[in-house]
Amino acid sequence: MSNSNNSRRRFLLGSAGLAATPLVAGLAGCTSSGQTTSAASASTAAAGGNTTSTAVTLAARRRLGSLEVSSLGLGCQTMAGTLYGPVSSREDMITIIRTAVDQGVTFFDAAEVYGPLEVERILGEALQGVRDQVVIGTKFGFEVNQQTGERGGLNSRPDHIKQAVDGMLQRLRTDHIDLLYQHRVDPAVPIEDVAGAVKELITAGKVRHWGLSEPGVQTIRRAHAVQPLTAIQNEYNLLWRGPEQQVLPLCEELGIGFVCWAPLSYGFTTGAINPYTRFAEGDFRAMVPRHSRENMPANMAVVQLLNDWGVRKGATPAQLSLAWLHAQKPWIVPIPTATRTSHLLENLGAEEVTFEGNELQEFTTALNAIKIRGERLPAAVLAGTGVEAPMP
Ligand SMILES: NC(=O)c1ccc[n+]([C@@H]2O[C@H](COP(=O)([O-])OP(=O)(O)OC[C@H]3O[C@@H](n4cnc5c(N)ncnc54)[C@H](OP(=O)(O)O)[C@@H]3O)[C@@H](O)[C@H]2O)c1
């Protein structure tokens, strides 16, 4: 297909998706009966029953170890309105999750600390009725008061993990967690003990697969030796490519999948954040050094690159960002957050974007030439990444 045809097709795809959004969302809100409305049928109804060709559906599937998921997941971290500022409403978040299911997304990402607790509750409510059709990933690792949600420090002691999982199952309204991650390495607990606890949870049928988030590389090997890992969930995007050095080669060696958090660099690589952006008080993104007034102008070169290629490929910067991650390895799955349906539908269009011939090399060479300024996380948060667990 020529580039201009590609552009036109994606423009139609995107505009139809946006036009259909409220109705598609409304229809998706009716899927709790246990039937997933197919994307085509939702789109057909939304368009008055006269078209099926404009649906924004995600058909592609990828494997994380032995776990099959949609090629894009939906990150739900900010849906409680506590991290990136308020969201429109709880009901809207439930509708977006159901719309994602309706449009072919089968992979949803939460954590006990998101909210805290509330994101798991939202996800549980939204997915009730379609539970068997989706893969739920969630995470333990911190002290969280199960009544108040008050958050304490790291805690991956085996007894604590088991208690945390019982709370998760209640909030998620399910009898099993498909993918349970440790969400940060606890420097006080050997990873062998953590893996042993997860193994018992798997034997009990409460957990199906497990993973680690931002661990040290030796910790990955040690954990995998006790209970094989399904996925590593680390930050990976056009501004932070650290996993390429050691973690991705290790995942390839061990047959572990890779889930990218912040695949859009918190929204930066969509073009939605620029040096004139002002974050509300308490918005986490304001604390990210890459977003500082000093660093952001230099980093805008990445957005410029995406804009240039967007014109050439007929894609949005967000779609190109996700397509580039997809192009790295077939076992990489990005999980962008969207608390607006329009963002969700736009992101699903990434599946249509492919790099042909030497385009991937050309794009990456241009990306390599951009010097990214500023750390990826505030110092206190960064200190919790890449940590090696103590020996037993
Ligand atoms: N394991 C970990 O340590 C860890 C850490 C952080 C996050 N995570 C997981 O990763 C997920 C994603 O990470 P993230 O939310 O930090 O970063 P992200 O997905 O890179 O960026 C999310 C931001 O981008 C915006 N956005 C999404 N699509 C867009 C589009 N097409 N155009 C314009 N803006 C768009 C979203 O806006 P709207 O919300 O307004 O749609 C939101 O503000 C989280 O939900 C969470 O599940 C895991």
The ligand as an SDF file (V2000), in Angstrom:
LIG
                    3D

 48 52  0  0  0  0  0  0  0  0999 V2000
    5.6600   -1.2790   36.8010 N   0  0  0  0  0  0  0  0  0  0  0  0
    5.7930   -0.0120   37.0740 C   0  0  0  0  0  0  0  0  0  0  0  0
    6.6210    0.3760   37.8780 O   0  0  0  0  0  0  0  0  0  0  0  0
    4.9170    0.9870   36.4050 C   0  0  0  0  0  0  0  0  0  0  0  0
    5.1670    2.3610   36.5440 C   0  0  0  0  0  0  0  0  0  0  0  0
    4.3480    3.2460   35.8830 C   0  0  0  0  0  0  0  0  0  0  0  0
    3.3140    2.7830   35.0960 C   0  0  0  0  0  0  0  0  0  0  0  0
    3.0730    1.4460   34.9930 N   0  0  0  0  0  0  0  0  0  0  0  0
    1.9870    0.9200   34.1410 C   0  0  0  0  0  0  0  0  0  0  0  0
    2.1700    1.3990   32.8180 O   0  0  0  0  0  0  0  0  0  0  0  0
    1.0010    2.0410   32.3760 C   0  0  0  0  0  0  0  0  0  0  0  0
    1.3750    3.1470   31.4090 C   0  0  0  0  0  0  0  0  0  0  0  0
    2.2950    4.0580   31.9830 O   0  0  0  0  0  0  0  0  0  0  0  0
    2.0440    5.6240   32.1750 P   0  0  0  0  0  0  0  0  0  0  0  0
    0.6120    5.9330   32.3120 O   0  0  0  0  0  0  0  0  0  0  0  0
    2.9400    6.0740   33.2600 O   0  0  0  0  0  0  0  0  0  0  0  0
    2.6040    6.2960   30.8520 O   0  0  0  0  0  0  0  0  0  0  0  0
    2.1500    6.3090   29.3070 P   0  0  0  0  0  0  0  0  0  0  0  0
    1.2010    5.2250   29.0180 O   0  0  0  0  0  0  0  0  0  0  0  0
    3.4170    6.4080   28.5570 O   0  0  0  0  0  0  0  0  0  0  0  0
    1.4270    7.7280   29.1830 O   0  0  0  0  0  0  0  0  0  0  0  0
    0.1440    7.9610   29.6500 C   0  0  0  0  0  0  0  0  0  0  0  0
   -0.2350    9.4000   29.3530 C   0  0  0  0  0  0  0  0  0  0  0  0
   -0.2840    9.5670   27.9330 O   0  0  0  0  0  0  0  0  0  0  0  0
   -1.5500   10.0980   27.5670 C   0  0  0  0  0  0  0  0  0  0  0  0
   -1.9300    9.5160   26.2820 N   0  0  0  0  0  0  0  0  0  0  0  0
   -2.1670    8.2060   25.9990 C   0  0  0  0  0  0  0  0  0  0  0  0
   -2.4550    8.0590   24.6900 N   0  0  0  0  0  0  0  0  0  0  0  0
   -2.4170    9.2990   24.1520 C   0  0  0  0  0  0  0  0  0  0  0  0
   -2.6370    9.8100   22.8470 C   0  0  0  0  0  0  0  0  0  0  0  0
   -2.9170    8.9900   21.8330 N   0  0  0  0  0  0  0  0  0  0  0  0
   -2.5070   11.1310   22.6460 N   0  0  0  0  0  0  0  0  0  0  0  0
   -2.1990   11.9830   23.6740 C   0  0  0  0  0  0  0  0  0  0  0  0
   -1.9870   11.5610   24.9320 N   0  0  0  0  0  0  0  0  0  0  0  0
   -2.0930   10.2310   25.1670 C   0  0  0  0  0  0  0  0  0  0  0  0
   -2.5040    9.7010   28.6560 C   0  0  0  0  0  0  0  0  0  0  0  0
   -3.5570   10.6180   28.6520 O   0  0  0  0  0  0  0  0  0  0  0  0
   -5.0540   10.3080   29.1380 P   0  0  0  0  0  0  0  0  0  0  0  0
   -4.9500    9.5360   30.4350 O   0  0  0  0  0  0  0  0  0  0  0  0
   -5.6230   11.6700   29.2810 O   0  0  0  0  0  0  0  0  0  0  0  0
   -5.7470    9.5000   28.0950 O   0  0  0  0  0  0  0  0  0  0  0  0
   -1.6100    9.7960   29.8800 C   0  0  0  0  0  0  0  0  0  0  0  0
   -1.5220   11.1170   30.3400 O   0  0  0  0  0  0  0  0  0  0  0  0
    0.3240    2.5070   33.6620 C   0  0  0  0  0  0  0  0  0  0  0  0
   -1.0660    2.6620   33.5410 O   0  0  0  0  0  0  0  0  0  0  0  0
    0.6170    1.3650   34.5930 C   0  0  0  0  0  0  0  0  0  0  0  0
   -0.3260    0.3310   34.4010 O   0  0  0  0  0  0  0  0  0  0  0  0
    3.8710    0.5440   35.6360 C   0  0  0  0  0  0  0  0  0  0  0  0
  1  2  1  0
  2  3  2  0
  2  4  1  0
  4  5  1  0
  4 48  2  0
  5  6  2  0
  6  7  1  0
  7  8  2  0
  8  9  1  0
  8 48  1  0
  9 10  1  0
  9 46  1  0
 10 11  1  0
 11 12  1  0
 11 44  1  0
 12 13  1  0
 13 14  1  0
 14 15  2  0
 14 16  1  0
 14 17  1  0
 17 18  1  0
 18 19  2  0
 18 20  1  0
 18 21  1  0
 21 22  1  0
 22 23  1  0
 23 24  1  0
 23 42  1  0
 24 25  1  0
 25 26  1  0
 25 36  1  0
 26 27  1  0
 26 35  1  0
 27 28  2  0
 28 29  1  0
 29 30  1  0
 29 35  2  0
 30 31  1  0
 30 32  2  0
 32 33  1  0
 33 34  2  0
 34 35  1  0
 36 37  1  0
 36 42  1  0
 37 38  1  0
 38 39  2  0
 38 40  1  0
 38 41  1  0
 42 43  1  0
 44 45  1  0
 44 46  1  0
 46 47  1  0
M  CHG  2   8   1  16  -1
M  END
$$$$
